[in-house]
Amino acid sequence: MDDTTGILDEALERIHLSGPERDGWLSNHAPMAVEALVRHGRAAAVHRWLDRYGPKLEEMPAAGAPVTAHDWREALGDPRRIGDWTAFFERETAGRPWQDVLVEWWPRLLPGIAAGATHPVIRLGHAVRTLLAGEATAPRVRELAHALGYWAARHQPLPATTPLAPAPSAAAALDRVEPVPVQSGGVRDRFAQLTGFPEWPGRGPADAEAARSALRELVRASTHRYATHGYGEPIMLVHAATAPNAVLRTLPALPARLWEPSLRAAWAASAAVTAAYAPRAAAPVPATGGAAADAEDLFARAAAHGDDHTIKFTDTALDVGDALAFAAARRAIELNRPVF
């Protein structure tokens, strides 16, 4: 659903005065949350939400030495150059269609999909969804540039891992992901312990559409799994679902040749978050009613709750759209601390 109120563009202009991180490395979730609020008919709540969230934010880091088409590899993965990377992508998207910039840079950035605890790719997925849904206004294109700049600055591939025994489904593969030996400390310390993931799906889907179908399966399975395992780390485990869903949202803007590698990267990101934070034991799923009857009410509850991760996860659960996904969203609302 395209925003015709102008509120999303107003909100993005406010947000773009700030950098993508705060307090050292915590991500700025404002662009993702406000996009979800607007998409689900809560535009009237956006500025109030930003008034609450805004004081947490910090100014955009100053640009120093410009990133260029010739030396970008030297700057890739250097968070000190967030300002430089943001300026680079603002120039790139001002000079040519945003789709061309995305297609050029997506395969370059994809190996670092788990960088920034997957927040850059999630931010990008929200930006692409907005651009595909409606007019490519200046604030929306600038949001894409900021998301790409954040990803480039935080780019860091996962450790090399060994493929483990094949799994027949995404749900089975997630169940077979072994927790890292020490589930404590920051996300980078946890990811450094990764050694291998179950092989899923089978090597080489027959075509691009098969890759998209498998990615949908992964989003569904990871969303469902939050209902039973989210209690282990209620904030961080939402990313096991929201990161692959960001990739799924981006596929329509990419050529079909990039869909299969996108699936592989999304699986690695979801498995990495699962290994880093998921508990071994599953909790019971509370009894739920049907999904279709309460979709609007469910998002209204998430918006009233106000927590950015809860809003984003509920947005993904609504994409999945079944009863267990809705139960997972209700679980997120219960587990995470409300803002309002």
N, C-alpha and C positions, 0 to 999 in steps of 0.2 A: 504494500500500500504506500503510495507516494504521499509525502506531506505537502498539503496545499495551504497550510496555515502560515508558513514562513518561520515557525518556531524552531524547527530543527536547524535551519541555517543560522538563525540568531544564536542558538545555543553553541553551535560549532564555532562561530566567530568569538564567543566568549572563551571557549575552551582553548582555542589556538593561541591565546596569549600565554598559555602555560606549556610546560614541557611534558614529555610522556612519562616522567617518573617523579617521585617525591621521596623524601627521607632516605636518600641514597640509592635505592633501586626499586622501591615499590611502584607499581604501575598506576598511571592515571586511567581510571576506569570510566571517567565521565563520558567520553564520546560513544563508548559501547552502550552504556546504560541509557543515555538519552535517545539514541537511535532506537533501542528496543521499546522505550516508553512511547515514542512517537508512532512507531509501527503498529503498536497495539492500542492506539486510540487514547493515549494518556498525554497528549501534547500539553494540555493545560497544567500538568504537574511538573513539567520539565524545568522551568525557571526556579520554582520553589525547591526542587531537588538540587539544582546547581547552587542555589544560595546556601544550602546545607553543606554540600560537598566541596564547593570552591575554596574555602579557607585552607583545605588540606594541600592545595596545589602549589607548585613552585613555578617561577618564571622559566620560559624556554631558555636553555643554555645558549650562551652567545656563540655565534659562528666564529671560527678562526681561519684556518687554511681551507679554501674551497676543495670539495671533492670534485674530481673531474672524470670524464669517460676514460682517461688514460691511467689514472692512479687509484681508482676506486678499490682495487684489491688490497692495497696497503691500508686503507681505512676500514675495511670490512671487519666487523666485530670489535670495534674500538668505541666503547660507550662514552669516552671523553669527547667524541666527535658527533654527538647527537645533533647539535646545532648545525654542524657542517652537512650532515646527511639530510636533515630536514630541508635545508636551503637547496641542496642539490635536487631533491625530488620536487620541490616547488618550482624550480626552473624547468625541470624535465616535463612536468605536467602542464606548465604554461606554454611550452613550445610545441607540443604534439598531443594527439589524443591520449586520454588516460588509459585506454585499453592497450595501446601500443607500449606504453611504459610498463604496465602490469605484465604483459606477455614477455617482454624482454627480461624483466627482473625476477619474475616468479621462479624460474628454474635456478637462478643464481642464489636466491634466498632460501629456497625450499630445504636444502640440507641442514639449515639452522632453524628448523621449525619450532624446536623446543626452547629456543632462546627467550630470555625474559619470562620464564615459566609459561610459555606459549602465548603470552599476552599480545605481542606484536601481530601474530597471524590472526588472533581473534579480533583485534581492532581492525585489521584489514578486511576480514570477512564482513563485518558490519558496514564498513565503508563501501565495499563492492555491492552489497545488497541494496544500499540506498541508491547508488548510481544506476544499477540495473532497473530499479523500480520507477525511476522518474528522471527529472531534468538534471543534467550535470551542471549544477550551479557552482560558482566559484568556491564557496565554503565546503561543498561536498567533494570537489576535486582536491581541494587543499587537505581535507581530512585523509584522503587516500595517500597524498604525499607524506603527511605526518606519520601515517601508519607504516609506510614503506621505509621512511627514514629511521623510525624506531627499530624496525626489524633489522635493517642493515647495521645499525650501531651496536645492537645487542647480539648479532649473529654469532652463534656458537654451536657447532654440530655436536650431537650426542657421541659418546664413546663408541668405538667399533664394537659390535655385538655379534654373538654367534647365533645363527638360526637354530631353534630347538624343535622338538617334535611337532609336526603339523597339527593344527586344530581344525575341526570340521566347520566351525562357525565363529563369528566374532565373539559371541557370549562365552563359548568354550575357551577361546584364546585368552580372553581377559581373565577367566577363572584360573588359567594355568600360568599367568604371569607371576613369577616369584618376587616377593618383596625384597628390596635391597637389604643387605645384612644389618645396616644401622639406619633405622627410620627416625632420624633426628637431625637437627641442623637445617641449614638452608637448602633450597632446591638444587643449587649447583653441587653441593656436597653429596646430595642423594643421587643425582644423575651420574656423578663420577663413579658410583659403585655398580652401574649397570653392566651386565655381562652378556645377556642373551634374552631373546623373546621367542615365544612360540611362533612357528611359521604360519602366517595367515595373511590373506587368503592364499590359495594355490598359486604358484608362480605363473605369471603371464596371463591375465584375463584375456578372453578371446577378443574383446573389443573395448572401446572406451565406455560404452554403455554398461558393460559388465563391471568396470571399475567404479562407475557411479553407483550402481546397485550395491556393490560391496561396501562402499563408503556410507551409504544410507544404513546398511545393516550395522556398521560400526557405531554410528551415531545413536541408533536405537538401542543397541546393547549397552553402550557406555552410559546412556541416560538411565536405562532400567537399573543398571548395577548400582547407581547412586542410592536407589531406594533401600538397598540392603547393606551397602558398604560406606555410604557417605558419612556415617557417624564417626568413622575413624579420623577424618580430617575434613570437616564440612566445607571449608573454603577451598582448599587446594584441589579436592577431588572433583569439583565441578568442571575443571579444565580437561579432564579425561573425555568429557562429552562436548564441551564448547569449542575446543580446538579442532577436532575433526569436523564439527558442524561448520566452522568458519571456512574450512577447505571446501566442503560441499557447497556452500553458498557462493564460492568463488568460481567453481567449475564452469558455469555458463559463460563467463568472461574469458575463458581460456580455450585454446585450440585442443582438439581431442587428443592429440599426441601427448599432452601434459597431464591427462587425467590419471593414467596408471601410476606414474611416479608420485602424483599428488596423493593417491590412495596409500602408497607405501609410506610416505612421510607422515601422513595422518595416523596410520596405525602405530608407527614408532613413537609419535608424540603421546598418543593415548596410553600405550603400554608403559611408557616411561613414567607418566604421572601415576598410573596405577601401581607400578613397582615402588615408586618413591613414597606413596602415602596410603595406599589401601590396606586395611586390616585383613587378616586371614579369615576371620569368622564373619559370616553373614548374619545380619539381624533380620527378624521377621518383618514382612511388609504389612503395614496396617491395612485393614479392610477399606476398600474404596468403592465409590459409585462409578457410574459410567463416565467416560471422558468427554463425550460430545456436549453434555448438558452444562458443564461448568467451566469451559475454557475461558470465557470472559471474566468470570468471577475469580478464577485462579490467578490470572494476571493482575487483576485488581488487587488481590491480596498481596502479591509480590510487590506491586508498586507502592502500596500502603506500608509494607514492611520497610522498603527503602534501601536495603542493602544491595550494593551494586552487583555482587556475585549472584545473589539470589534472583535479581531481575534478569540477568543474562542467562542463568540456568533455566529459569522458567520459560524464557523466550525459546530456548532450544527444546525444552519439553513440549511446548506447543507445536513446534515443527514436527516432532515425532508423532504426537497427537493421539496416543492410546492411553488406556487406563493406568498402566504401570508407569508410563512417563509422567502422567499427572500425579501419581502417588509419589514419585521421586521429587517433583517440584514441591509438593506439600511438605515432604520431608526436609527439603532445603529451607523452607520458610520456618519450620519448627527448630531446626538445628542452628541456624545462623542468627546472630544478634541483630535485632531490628534497629534501624537508624531513626525512624520517626516514632 
